[in-house]
Amino acid sequence: MKRLLATAALLLCLCAGAGAEEYSWKAKWLSKEQQVSETNSWMAFRKDVEIEKVPESLVARIAADSKYWLWINGELVVFEGGLKRGPSIGGGYYDKVEIAPFLKKGKNRISVLVWYFGRSGFSHMSSGTLALLFDAQGPGIEILSDKSWEASVQHGYGTASHRKPNVRLSESNIRYDANAYNFFWFKEDDPKWLGSALELPFKPGDAPLGELVERPIPLWKDYGLKEYPSTRRSGDTLYCKLPYNCHFTPWLKVEAPKGKVVSIHTDHDIVTGEKCISTEYVTKDGVQEYESFGWMSGEEAYYIIPKDVKVLDVKFRETGYNSEFSGTFSCSDPFLNDYWQKAQRTLYICMRDTYYDCPDRERAQWWGDEVNELNEAFYLLDRKSDRLARKGMMELVRWQKPDGVMYAPIPCSNYFKELPMQILNSIGWYGFRGYGFYSGDFSFVGDVYPAVHKYLHEVWKLDSEGLPIYRTGAWDWPDAGSHQDRYAQLHLWYYLALKAEAEFARMLGKEADAVKDEAMMARIADVLNSKYWNGAAYITPGHTDNPDDRVQALAVISGVASADKYPALKKVFAERFNATTYMFPYVLDALYTMGEPQMALDRMRKMYPTIMKDSCSTLYEHWYFDGSCNHAWAGGGVISMVRQLAGVDALEPGYKSFSLKPQMGDLKWLKTGFETNYGRIEVSLEKKGRRIDATVTVPEGTTCKAGGRTLVPGTHKVRL
């Protein structure tokens, strides 16, 4: 019961911690020896405190470079706390953790293990200093990190002898030598402590640890240690099947002589060659247990066992973003059902400190990926997922360069490449505006507007016709495949970014900015329709190749293409398939906008099987397999499966009002449901001839427009 109460208190803190009374920082940044701040360093801290009366609530604020694990009285409280650094350049995050349920009257032991990455990566900016900050203040009680704490360099940890992970990763492969230290130091008195911790000579908020920002997303969901669904032994390798592609830490229990090395990899590391995270364990003599704390990902774990090591048990601990798989979809086409399930699993594995492009080789917040991912999350996960998108938006604008350029991935201090069209999409109609409209949260607009305005009106220059002048940025890469007719693509992405900014400007009372944006849009549309439209397609004058499907899609969804052009555009979409998995959802959106659901379904059935044709539980990055089988931008098709195929689209922010206008194509029936901040929308559709019988659940506080009627909260049957 105590554990259940503790868990509930933790969740309450995460959801409403900002409402707790805030104190000024009194704690000191701690380390042990300044020279131990080397790549892949580990340090343990502990403090014994006497408590006369256990408070009802005590929130600890905890920060570290880079990650930490917290035990109180030997009980695990936080498994992998901390976020990769970078709310702004040089800054870091801190967690708020409710610790009162874990305290007792009398002596209490606070134990913290810190893992210092010691290098920057594509989603982390190293401070150059291994450090811990622990500050818990309440009426009559303070637990503060200072020189009274004990600290010890954990010499048992080191870097594995395997090949190094991909250079984009900030994490290292972990080696643990059980002979060097007691893995269960947090539970037991240990004679190897080396004395007092070192107070570092700077205050919270000062360099090099910098600005401290409260963690905006929940602590990870810890699913606990579990048995592998199946294991098999072949030679020296124990193959352990995971239930699906997931973030996991491997655990083992063995009986062994001293000094034997057990190596642990995943199929993504061994089979695909992605240079993923791996680990190794050096045995002590006798029976022993060990869990490697650096999370890995894959469909299968490989334990490579020396012949004189007896395996007594193996398990895994799944952890992940604390969001539920609340979105559901089923229909008369099993292929679409399978795609939905794989898209849901792929999205989840591409979420942690940031939205990822993948969990294997990069773990990087590429914003082209994130636009697709944050829109998928509205239908695949619960609304806690929205916090990760908002976190990413704040980081994108806070990392803006002085000259106005925005780039990805961020946080990052070793890679500065702008992908101009992806940034335009990110800050535009489908990115920032898409988040605000479908979440119902536009409170961020005042924070991002200056950066968006600077990027659109200072970084970008216009030619004499009012079109944006093409910029390659640091990487000329509008889509993952062909760069065909990228000039026309640029003009349309810029148009959509202006459309979003105009809406933001009016929210902030900046009418002059909105009018200017709309005048620029009108000029761009006039030029595109007079000079780029050739009677059959939009194409850049002088472009000698065939029309590009991505250009036509952007013209349709932006509104630049009027409905009288749809018959001609339909012929282009029937022949051209340039869009990759990244831009494919925009082509689907255009087809539904044109009233061509069957073309959209046929296109999905033609292209998506190439990214899901084996037993992998997640989706490939590209139409062809190139080693990476978990990229969530490939799940963008689920967006149109709800908004257009099922026809459940928002009319007001956050689905306060929504329409039900299904375009089912050849489907016989369809069911879908997803969470909004007002409650759950459920829709069931059955086609009967040319009519559709629908059942829709309308949440409290919302209305639904369906079949010419306005439906109030409740469950309704309506014929469409």
C-alpha positions, -999 to 999 in steps of 0.1 A, spaced: 0 0 0 28 24 8 43 19 -27 9 26 -43 5 57 -23 40 68 -32 34 62 -69 2 82 -67 20 110 -50 47 111 -76 21 113 -104 3 141 -86 36 160 -82 43 156 -119 9 168 -130 5 196 -105 40 202 -91 40 238 -104 13 246 -79 35 237 -49 51 265 -30 84 274 -46 116 282 -26 148 299 -36 176 275 -42 196 268 -10 214 237 -21 249 236 -35 261 219 -67 281 188 -57 308 167 -73 338 148 -59 369 157 -78 368 182 -106 391 161 -127 366 131 -128 344 150 -153 354 127 -181 333 110 -207 311 83 -192 318 90 -155 297 77 -127 294 91 -91 274 81 -61 261 105 -34 244 99 -1 232 117 29 217 104 62 191 127 77 171 126 109 134 134 107 113 139 138 80 141 120 74 130 84 57 158 65 26 152 44 44 165 14 80 173 6 90 181 -30 127 177 -39 141 196 -68 168 176 -84 192 185 -112 222 167 -126 245 166 -155 235 142 -170 212 115 -155 205 103 -120 189 74 -100 173 81 -66 168 57 -37 154 66 -3 160 41 25 170 16 -2 138 19 -22 139 30 -58 121 64 -61 133 76 -96 147 54 -123 166 76 -147 158 111 -136 169 143 -154 166 154 -190 193 159 -215 205 194 -212 194 223 -234 162 243 -226 183 271 -239 220 273 -248 240 265 -217 210 257 -195 196 225 -179 164 211 -165 155 201 -129 129 175 -117 103 180 -90 98 147 -71 74 141 -41 95 122 -16 74 124 16 58 89 10 93 73 11 105 90 44 101 76 79 106 89 114 142 87 125 172 80 102 166 83 65 192 76 38 191 96 6 212 79 -22 218 93 -57 238 78 -85 248 102 -113 258 93 -148 278 120 -166 277 116 -203 307 139 -207 301 147 -244 275 166 -264 253 149 -288 224 156 -311 200 161 -282 223 171 -253 247 199 -245 273 189 -219 282 214 -192 317 200 -189 310 192 -152 297 161 -134 273 176 -108 243 170 -86 219 194 -70 193 182 -45 170 208 -28 140 197 -6 125 224 16 94 223 36 80 237 69 105 226 96 126 204 72 154 209 47 174 183 28 200 202 8 230 190 -11 262 204 5 296 193 17 281 172 45 270 147 19 292 117 11 304 111 -24 323 84 -42 336 80 -78 321 47 -90 352 31 -104 332 -1 -113 318 18 -142 337 24 -174 333 22 -212 327 -11 -229 352 -25 -253 326 -28 -281 327 -5 -310 316 31 -301 280 42 -305 271 65 -334 289 99 -330 255 116 -328 248 100 -294 259 116 -261 256 83 -243 285 58 -242 285 20 -240 286 10 -204 310 -15 -188 305 -25 -152 331 -45 -132 315 -61 -102 349 -65 -85 355 -28 -83 324 -18 -64 292 -30 -47 263 -25 -71 239 -24 -42 257 3 -23 224 22 -19 210 -5 3 241 -14 24 268 2 44 300 1 24 335 8 37 347 22 3 332 57 6 359 83 1 346 111 23 328 144 18 314 156 -15 329 187 -31 308 219 -32 313 234 -66 321 272 -67 291 284 -85 254 289 -76 223 273 -92 216 293 -123 253 303 -130 276 289 -156 287 262 -164 255 244 -153 235 275 -163 198 283 -163 176 258 -145 142 252 -160 115 229 -144 111 197 -163 80 202 -185 73 165 -192 66 136 -168 92 114 -153 95 81 -173 70 54 -169 87 24 -153 70 -9 -163 92 -28 -138 114 -59 -143 97 -85 -165 104 -119 -180 113 -120 -217 84 -135 -237 108 -161 -250 145 -170 -249 167 -194 -269 203 -204 -267 226 -209 -296 263 -214 -290 275 -186 -266 245 -164 -272 212 -162 -254 186 -146 -276 159 -129 -256 128 -118 -275 112 -86 -264 74 -81 -266 79 -53 -292 105 -27 -300 110 -7 -268 133 12 -246 147 -13 -221 175 -19 -196 188 -56 -194 191 -74 -161 208 -107 -154 215 -131 -125 244 -155 -130 267 -178 -111 303 -172 -123 339 -171 -115 356 -138 -112 365 -117 -143 343 -132 -170 328 -107 -195 291 -109 -204 283 -87 -234 247 -75 -241 236 -61 -275 203 -57 -294 194 -70 -328 194 -34 -340 231 -32 -331 242 -66 -344 219 -71 -373 213 -37 -387 247 -22 -379 233 10 -366 261 15 -340 236 14 -311 241 14 -274 254 -19 -259 269 -29 -226 291 -54 -208 294 -69 -173 325 -82 -156 316 -109 -131 327 -113 -95 330 -148 -79 297 -164 -70 260 -157 -75 253 -121 -86 227 -97 -101 232 -67 -123 211 -42 -143 227 -19 -169 212 15 -165 218 28 -200 186 21 -220 188 2 -253 162 -4 -279 153 -33 -302 131 -63 -308 156 -87 -292 184 -87 -267 215 -108 -272 234 -119 -241 268 -133 -251 278 -157 -223 313 -172 -216 310 -209 -213 319 -211 -176 291 -186 -166 258 -201 -155 228 -181 -163 202 -182 -135 178 -157 -148 175 -128 -173 149 -100 -173 143 -66 -188 129 -33 -176 109 -13 -201 108 25 -195 93 52 -217 74 85 -219 46 85 -195 17 85 -219 -10 59 -226 -19 42 -259 -53 57 -258 -60 61 -296 -79 32 -313 -86 24 -348 -101 -6 -366 -117 -11 -400 -126 -36 -426 -91 -35 -441 -66 -55 -420 -37 -37 -436 -48 -4 -423 -53 -19 -388 -17 -33 -389 -3 1 -401 -21 19 -372 -6 -5 -346 29 -2 -360 26 36 -362 15 38 -326 44 17 -314 69 36 -336 57 70 -323 61 58 -287 96 46 -292 106 79 -308 96 98 -276 118 104 -245 138 135 -236 127 149 -270 108 136 -300 134 115 -318 140 107 -354 149 72 -341 160 57 -308 190 39 -323 217 59 -340 207 95 -332 180 101 -306 178 135 -321 151 162 -323 149 167 -360 120 190 -365 109 176 -398 102 144 -379 86 162 -350 59 179 -371 45 146 -382 50 130 -347 32 157 -327 2 155 -350 1 117 -348 1 120 -310 -33 136 -310 -48 103 -322 -24 76 -309 -17 87 -273 -32 106 -244 -28 143 -239 3 140 -217 21 136 -250 14 172 -259 39 184 -233 67 169 -253 57 189 -284 55 221 -264 90 214 -249 104 210 -284 88 243 -296 103 262 -267 137 247 -274 136 255 -311 130 292 -306 154 295 -276 182 281 -297 177 306 -325 209 321 -337 216 359 -334 211 362 -371 176 347 -369 184 313 -383 167 283 -366 180 248 -370 177 212 -359 184 190 -342 184 208 -309 195 208 -281 229 203 -298 263 220 -296 282 200 -322 260 203 -353 244 235 -367 227 227 -399 195 245 -410 171 227 -432 151 257 -444 119 240 -457 117 218 -426 120 248 -404 93 266 -423 70 236 -418 80 235 -381 70 270 -373 41 270 -397 7 257 -403 13 220 -395 40 226 -368 34 253 -343 -1 262 -355 -10 225 -358 0 219 -322 -19 249 -309 -51 242 -329 -54 205 -322 -43 207 -285 -63 238 -278 -32 254 -262 -22 287 -278 -5 300 -246 29 296 -262 22 321 -290 36 352 -272 68 333 -264 75 320 -300 62 349 -320 93 371 -320 115 342 -331 90 332 -358 87 368 -371 125 373 -372 130 341 -391 103 348 -417 111 385 -423 148 389 -416 164 356 -426 142 352 -457 145 378 -485 120 382 -514 126 387 -551 109 414 -572 78 393 -576 74 387 -539 86 351 -539 111 339 -512 146 337 -526 158 301 -524 182 294 -496 200 261 -492 207 267 -456 234 244 -443 218 214 -459 197 215 -491 173 188 -482 135 196 -486 126 159 -484 143 126 -478 141 116 -515 142 135 -548 149 173 -546 128 177 -577 112 211 -582 123 223 -548 118 260 -557 80 256 -560 81 236 -528 98 264 -510 73 291 -521 44 270 -508 61 261 -474 68 298 -470 32 306 -478 20 281 -451 44 296 -426 30 331 -433 -5 318 -429 3 305 -394 21 338 -384 -9 358 -396 -31 338 -372 -6 342 -343 -3 380 -350 -41 385 -346 -40 365 -314 -15 390 -301 -33 421 -314 -6 427 -341 -31 435 -369 -5 453 -391 17 421 -391 -13 400 -400 -23 423 -429 13 423 -442 15 385 -441 -18 381 -459 -7 406 -486 25 386 -491 5 354 -493 -18 369 -519 12 380 -540 28 345 -538 -5 328 -548 -9 352 -577 26 344 -591 22 307 -586 -12 307 -604 -1 329 -632 35 317 -639 38 282 -622 5 268 -633 8 255 -668 -27 242 -672 -19 207 -660 2 212 -629 22 236 -608 58 236 -620 87 260 -618 92 278 -651 122 262 -669 119 230 -648 124 202 -674 113 171 -653 78 159 -647 55 177 -623 62 169 -586 35 154 -564 47 172 -533 43 206 -551 8 198 -561 -1 186 -526 12 218 -510 -7 238 -535 -39 220 -526 -36 220 -488 -25 256 -487 -55 267 -507 -34 282 -535 -49 257 -559 -86 263 -566 -111 235 -570 -113 239 -608 -77 227 -610 -84 194 -591 -93 173 -622 -59 181 -638 -41 175 -605 -57 142 -601 -39 130 -632 -5 141 -617 -12 122 -584 -21 91 -604 14 91 -620 39 108 -597 52 92 -564 82 114 -554 70 120 -518 89 100 -492 76 88 -459 82 124 -445 60 142 -470 36 114 -479 10 125 -453 7 159 -470 -1 141 -503 -28 121 -486 -42 153 -470 -44 168 -505 -62 138 -520 -89 139 -493 -92 177 -497 -99 171 -534 -125 145 -525 -105 115 -537 -105 91 -507 -101 60 -529 -69 75 -545 -56 81 -510 -63 46 -498 -49 31 -530 -17 52 -525 -13 40 -489 -18 4 -500 8 8 -527 35 25 -507 32 16 -470 38 -21 -473 74 -15 -482 80 -1 -447 61 -28 -428 66 -60 -447 83 -81 -420 78 -90 -383 92 -57 -370 68 -40 -347 77 -6 -359 80 13 -393 111 17 -415 125 52 -421 123 51 -460 104 32 -487 134 9 -487 151 -7 -458 184 10 -450 191 -3 -415 167 19 -395 133 3 -387 118 28 -362 112 63 -376 79 78 -365 76 102 -394 65 72 -414 34 69 -392 20 102 -406 -7 83 -424 -27 79 -392 -34 116 -392 -56 114 -424 -70 81 -412 -88 101 -384 -92 136 -398 -103 126 -433 -110 89 -437 -131 88 -405 -138 125 -410 -133 136 -374 -117 170 -377 -115 199 -353 -135 231 -361 -124 249 -330 -91 245 -311 -88 213 -291 -119 198 -306 -142 221 -287 -163 217 -318 -156 191 -345 -171 178 -378 -180 143 -388 -176 141 -426 -161 106 -434 -146 98 -467 -145 60 -464 -136 50 -500 -140 12 -503 -141 6 -465 -172 -12 -453 -169 -1 -416 -146 19 -394 -142 26 -357 -119 51 -340 -115 69 -307 -91 93 -292 -86 116 -262 -91 154 -262 -87 177 -233 -125 178 -231 -128 140 -230 -129 111 -254 -144 112 -289 -156 78 -302 -169 72 -337 -183 41 -354 -192 41 -391 -209 15 -412 -215 20 -449 -249 10 -463 -250 16 -500 -243 53 -506 -251 62 -470 -232 58 -438 -247 50 -404 -227 67 -377 -225 65 -339 -206 93 -323 -198 101 -287 -195 139 -281 -176 149 -249 -189 174 -224 -182 209 -234 -181 202 -271 -204 200 -301 -203 180 -333 -214 190 -368 -227 159 -386 -253 153 -413 -265 189 -411 -271 186 -374 -253 201 -344 -249 173 -318 -246 181 -281 -227 161 -256 -237 124 -254 -239 95 -278 -258 99 -310 -268 78 -340 -269 97 -373 -272 89 -409 -247 107 -432 
